[in-house]
Amino acid sequence: MAEYESDITRFIRELKQKKPDLERKQREGRALLWDKQLDFDELARWQASQVPQQPYVYQTKTK
């Protein structure tokens, strides 16, 4: 008797067979957007430069 294979597992296996460079492209995309080294000095400067938002943003300033 053959071992059970779900539709999702079969789909992923077939997709990887059709596109052998898929995993490499996924890793490149992740590195582009997520795998970044943080510059904590730059982050602190960015946080310090934030302007507080007024309670109702669509209200014109009265002063």
Summary of the structure (lengths in Angstrom):
residues: 63
radius of gyration: 24.4
end to end distance: 80.4
largest distance: 80.4
contacts: 77
relative contact order: 0.06
helix: 52%
strand: 0%
